[in-house]
Amino acid sequence: MAARLVDLERLRAALPESAEEYRRARPYPHTVIDDVLFPEAFAAAVSEFPAVDDPLWKGYLHVNETKYSNTEPESWGPNLKAVAQELCSDEFVAYLSELTGIAGLIPDWSMDGGGLHQTLRGGHLNIHTDFSTHHDHSNWARRVNILLYLNESWPEEWGGQLELWDKAITRCEGKVTPAGNRMLVFTTSDESFHGHPDGLQCPEGEARRSLALYYFTKEESTVRRATQYRARPGAGIRRYMIWADGVALDVYDRLKRRLGLSDETAQKVLERIHTLRDRTRRR
């Protein structure tokens, strides 16, 4: 296992400038930080990232996204798991609070919506804001997202740049290439619209890979909001499909919270629909 993981000393040294950049960023508070892990730690984590056909991948396969996740850290390799643990450590969370200006952040080792993510050729994630409260802790408000990209290399022509949109969805105000060892940090709110809605152009067998971790604060009262998807300008009739899919996902989110449903049930149904749709297209 790599002895050194996150280069926290370097991150803290740059904190005054990073915090100011974060606060001033548009369209919402965010920053992009390169070389987050020491080189040997990054190489070790990448080497342990599960293969594209690993059986523990669970598919989110519907109109608004075609993505796979692994939310079981106990199944990850020791270096990859250690990186996630360090990003949930008191020291890193304290750094994150200073960077974002948000006190009392709580890391989420249950990986509610987080964990390892991969998107394959043709995959996409429509523009959206994230769900607002933890599914198992109703008084936990989601406040900060971090995305650590774990691609060994990622040519620009493969696409997959994360687009950052203004709250009215009139213009894209920034793009983040998922380059290896790059971390995007942003404040989670009802205005933090982001996504990579165009199908990936990477070769078969390659994947857009990341570790997603979410941080919460305890609140006396919270407002439940499911993931909110939006169509980009010029989407035409597809905007109605995006809207209808979002309504269905909101209903599922309510049922999941009320009845304690497992994501596995929904994912199995979505995977079957996705497979049938692919077969229909090939005919």
C-alpha positions in Angstrom: 0.0 0.0 0.0 1.3 3.5 -0.8 2.7 5.2 2.3 1.6 8.7 1.2 -1.7 9.4 -0.3 -3.2 12.9 -0.4 -0.7 15.8 -0.7 -2.4 17.7 2.0 0.6 19.8 2.9 0.7 21.3 -0.6 -3.1 21.7 -0.6 -3.0 23.6 2.7 -0.2 25.8 1.6 -2.3 27.0 -1.4 -5.4 27.4 0.8 -5.7 31.2 0.9 -5.6 31.4 -2.9 -7.8 28.3 -3.4 -10.5 29.6 -0.9 -10.6 32.9 -2.7 -10.9 31.3 -6.1 -13.6 29.0 -4.7 -15.6 31.9 -3.4 -15.4 34.0 -6.5 -16.0 31.1 -9.0 -18.9 31.2 -11.4 -21.5 30.0 -12.0 -21.3 28.8 -8.4 -18.6 28.2 -5.8 -16.1 25.6 -7.1 -12.4 25.0 -7.7 -10.3 22.5 -9.7 -7.2 21.1 -8.1 -4.6 19.0 -10.0 -2.1 16.5 -8.5 -4.2 15.8 -5.4 -2.6 12.5 -4.7 1.1 11.8 -4.6 2.1 10.1 -7.9 2.7 6.7 -6.4 -0.6 6.8 -4.6 -2.4 7.8 -7.8 -0.8 5.0 -9.8 -1.7 2.5 -7.1 -5.3 3.7 -6.9 -5.7 3.6 -10.7 -4.3 0.1 -10.9 -7.0 -1.1 -8.5 -10.0 0.6 -10.2 -12.4 -2.2 -11.0 -12.5 -3.5 -14.6 -15.4 -2.3 -16.8 -17.1 -5.7 -16.6 -16.7 -6.2 -12.8 -19.9 -7.8 -11.5 -20.2 -5.3 -8.6 -20.9 -2.4 -11.0 -24.6 -1.2 -10.7 -26.1 0.6 -13.6 -28.0 3.9 -13.6 -29.4 3.4 -17.1 -32.2 5.8 -18.1 -32.9 8.8 -20.2 -31.0 11.2 -18.0 -27.9 9.1 -17.4 -26.0 5.9 -18.4 -23.5 5.4 -15.6 -22.3 2.7 -13.3 -21.4 2.9 -9.6 -19.8 0.8 -6.9 -20.8 2.0 -3.5 -19.1 -0.9 -1.5 -15.7 0.3 -0.2 -15.0 -3.1 1.4 -14.9 -4.5 -2.2 -12.2 -2.0 -3.3 -8.5 -2.6 -3.4 -6.5 -1.5 -0.3 -4.9 1.6 -2.0 -8.2 2.8 -3.5 -10.0 2.3 -0.2 -7.2 4.1 1.7 -7.5 7.1 -0.6 -11.3 7.3 0.1 -10.6 6.9 3.9 -8.1 9.8 3.8 -10.6 12.0 1.9 -13.0 11.3 4.8 -10.4 11.9 7.5 -10.7 14.7 10.1 -7.7 16.4 8.6 -9.0 16.5 5.0 -12.6 17.5 6.1 -11.1 20.4 8.1 -9.2 21.5 5.0 -12.5 21.2 3.0 -14.3 23.3 5.5 -11.7 26.0 5.2 -11.7 25.8 1.4 -15.5 26.1 1.1 -16.3 28.2 4.1 -18.8 25.6 5.3 -18.3 24.6 8.9 -19.4 21.2 10.4 -19.0 19.1 7.3 -19.7 15.4 7.8 -18.1 12.8 5.4 -20.4 9.9 4.2 -18.8 6.5 4.3 -22.1 5.0 3.3 -21.6 6.4 -0.2 -25.2 7.6 -0.6 -25.0 8.4 -4.3 -21.2 8.5 -4.2 -18.5 5.9 -4.5 -16.7 4.8 -7.6 -18.3 5.8 -10.9 -17.6 4.8 -14.5 -19.2 5.8 -17.8 -18.5 3.8 -20.9 -18.5 4.7 -24.6 -21.7 6.5 -25.6 -22.6 7.1 -21.9 -23.8 10.5 -20.7 -25.1 12.4 -17.7 -27.6 15.2 -18.4 -27.4 18.6 -16.7 -28.7 18.4 -13.2 -28.5 19.5 -9.6 -28.0 16.7 -6.9 -30.5 15.4 -4.3 -30.4 17.6 -1.2 -30.6 15.3 1.8 -29.1 12.0 2.8 -31.5 9.1 2.3 -30.8 7.5 5.7 -30.3 10.7 7.7 -33.1 13.1 7.0 -31.4 15.9 9.0 -28.2 15.7 6.9 -28.2 18.4 4.2 -25.8 17.8 1.3 -23.4 20.7 1.0 -20.2 19.8 -0.9 -19.3 17.4 -3.7 -15.8 16.2 -4.6 -15.0 14.3 -7.8 -11.5 12.8 -8.0 -10.8 11.6 -11.6 -9.0 8.3 -11.8 -8.3 8.1 -15.5 -4.7 7.2 -16.4 -5.1 9.4 -19.5 -8.0 11.2 -21.1 -7.6 12.8 -24.5 -9.9 15.8 -25.1 -11.4 14.2 -28.2 -13.0 11.6 -26.0 -15.4 14.2 -24.6 -16.8 13.8 -21.1 -15.9 17.3 -20.0 -18.1 18.2 -17.0 -20.1 21.3 -18.0 -21.0 23.9 -15.3 -24.2 25.8 -16.2 -25.9 28.9 -14.9 -29.0 28.5 -12.9 -31.3 29.5 -15.8 -29.7 26.9 -18.1 -28.9 29.6 -20.7 -25.2 29.1 -21.0 -22.3 26.9 -20.0 -19.9 28.9 -17.9 -17.1 26.3 -17.5 -15.9 22.9 -18.5 -13.7 20.5 -16.5 -11.8 17.8 -18.4 -11.7 14.5 -16.3 -7.9 14.4 -16.3 -6.2 11.9 -14.0 -5.5 13.0 -10.4 -7.7 16.1 -10.9 -10.2 17.0 -8.2 -13.3 19.2 -8.7 -14.8 20.6 -5.5 -18.1 22.4 -5.6 -20.9 23.6 -3.3 -24.1 21.5 -3.7 -27.2 23.7 -4.0 -30.4 24.0 -6.1 -28.3 26.2 -8.5 -25.2 24.0 -9.0 -26.2 22.6 -12.4 -23.6 20.2 -14.0 -23.2 17.2 -16.2 -21.7 15.7 -19.3 -24.7 15.3 -21.6 -23.0 14.3 -24.9 -22.2 10.7 -25.4 -18.6 9.7 -24.7 -16.3 9.1 -27.7 -13.7 7.0 -25.8 -12.8 3.6 -27.4 -14.6 0.4 -26.4 -13.2 -0.9 -23.2 -12.2 2.5 -21.8 -14.2 4.4 -19.2 -14.6 7.8 -17.6 -13.6 6.9 -14.0 -14.0 8.9 -10.8 -14.3 8.7 -7.1 -17.3 10.8 -5.9 -17.6 11.8 -2.2 -20.3 13.9 -0.7 -20.2 15.9 2.5 -23.2 17.0 4.7 -24.1 19.2 7.6 -26.6 18.4 10.3 -29.5 20.8 10.3 -32.6 21.3 12.4 -34.7 21.2 9.3 -34.0 20.3 5.7 -35.7 20.5 2.4 -35.9 17.2 0.4 -35.2 17.7 -3.2 -34.5 14.9 -5.6 -32.0 15.1 -8.5 -33.3 17.8 -10.8 -32.5 17.3 -14.5 -32.7 20.1 -17.1 -32.4 20.2 -20.9 -29.9 22.4 -22.6 -31.0 25.1 -25.1 -31.9 23.5 -28.4 -32.9 20.1 -27.0 -36.2 20.2 -28.9 -38.7 17.4 -28.1 -36.1 15.7 -26.1 -36.6 18.2 -23.3 -40.0 16.5 -22.6 -38.3 13.1 -22.3 -35.8 14.6 -19.8 -38.6 16.1 -17.8 -40.7 12.9 -17.7 -37.7 10.8 -16.7 -37.0 13.3 -13.9 -40.6 13.1 -12.6 -40.3 9.3 -12.5 -37.0 9.5 -10.6 -38.5 12.0 -8.1 -41.4 9.5 -7.4 -38.8 6.7 -6.9 -36.8 9.0 -4.6 -39.9 9.6 -2.4 -40.8 5.9 -2.3 -37.2 5.0 -1.5 -37.2 7.3 1.5 -40.6 6.3 2.7 -40.4 2.5 2.2 -36.7 2.0 2.6 -36.4 0.6 -0.9 -33.0 -0.6 -2.2 -31.4 0.9 -5.2 -30.7 -2.6 -6.4 -34.3 -3.2 -7.3 -34.6 -0.1 -9.4 -31.2 -0.7 -11.0 -32.2 -4.2 -12.1 -35.4 -2.8 -13.7 -33.4 0.0 -15.4 -30.8 -2.4 -16.7 -33.5 -4.7 -18.3 -35.1 -1.6 -20.0 -31.7 -0.5 -21.2 -31.0 -3.9 -22.7 -34.3 -4.1 -24.4 -33.9 -0.6 -25.8 -30.5 -1.5 -27.2 -31.8 -4.6 -28.8 -34.7 -2.6 -30.4 -32.2 -0.1 -31.9 -30.1 -2.8 -33.4 -33.0 -4.4 -35.3 
